[in-house]
């Protein structure tokens, strides 16, 4: 459970740094999400989930 909290904190830290350092770029990137189809977002999310799972599995192995 402790590792999950650390991972969530790291996620928030990285997201926060990106918004703090590049606010206008992040804003324009979020606006571009309207142009991306739902199926593309779903596939991208699935790919990143699989990559994240593989990284976690490799480190825990």
MARLUM-690223 format. One record per residue (C-alpha): residue in one letter; x, y, z. Coordinates in steps of 0.5 Angstrom, whole numbers, plus 2048, in hexadecimal, padded with zeros to 3 digits. Each point is the difference from the previous one (the first is absolute). Example, Ala and Ser with C-alpha at 12.3 -4.5 7.8 and 13.67 -1.06 7.14 Angstrom:
BEGIN
a8197F7810 s8028077FE 
This chain:
BEGIN
x800800800 x806805802 x8037FF7F9 x7F98027FC x800806804 x8078027FE x7FE7FE7F9 x7FA805800 x804805804 x8058007FA x7FB8007FB x7FD806803 x807803801 x8027FF7F8 x7F98037FE x801806804 x8078017FE x7FD8007F9 x7FB805801 x804805804 x8068007FB x7FC8007F9 x7F9802802 x7FE8037F9 x8037FA7FC x7FC7FB805 x7FA8047FF x8008007F8 x8027F8801 x7F97FF804 x7FC8047FB x8037FC7FA x7FD7FA804 x7F98027FD x8037FE7F9 x8027F9802 x7FB7FB7FF x7FD7FC806 x8037F97FD x807803800 x800802807 x7FE7FA802 x8057FC7FC x805805803 x7FE7FF807 x8007F87FF x8078017FD x803804806 x7FC7FC805 x8047FA7FD x807803800 x7FF802807 x7FE7F9802 x8067FD7FD x804805803 x7FD7FF807 x8007F87FF x8088017FE x802804806 x7FC7FB805 x8037FA7FD 
